[in-house]
Amino acid sequence: MAKAAILMGSKSDFDVVKPAIRVLKEFGVETEVRVISAHRTPEEAHAFAAGARENGTEVIICAAGKAAHLGGVIAASTTLPVIGLPVKTDMMGGLDSLLSVVQMPSGIPVATVGVNGGENAGLLALQILGVKYPDIAEKFGAYKAAMREKINADDRALQEQL
């Protein structure tokens, strides 16, 4: 069974990661969710990253705000794919988080979705897992087809109103 981990720098980030949890579970992906801070619990962050592969994790989503270093700290200690999920802040509306996540040094890649983009983080994790799991790739193809059908139906309905 495919397994993803979602880490939050703070429990207050939970509402942002809920859409990622939902979409991963809808696709049948085992999902581990933890609160681990790059700054307040660095030993736990390192231990989690170092043991993630052995624990069956195949992709990691890291949600954090402000000086959002969680994704980079995790990526520095694992070879697994890491997705950064910047969290909106009161201070700069999430721009601070976004820049902290996307500005990784060479050699420490962290894929990044938009601010508060929990659903896209989950969907990107599914695409990554779909490389190994054909059933996930097939379900993801059906998901995209349904999205296309809905937009086409909306367009037809609009054209009928004009």
Secondary structure, DSSP 8 states (H G I E B T S, - for coil): --EEEEEESSGGGHHHHHHHHHHHHHTT-EEEEEE--TTT-HHHHHHHHHHTTTTT--EEEEEEESS--HHHHHHHT-SS-EEEEEE--TTTTTHHHHHHHH---TT---EE--TT-HHHHHHHHHHHHHTT-HHHHHHHHHHHHHHHHHHHHHHHHHHHH-
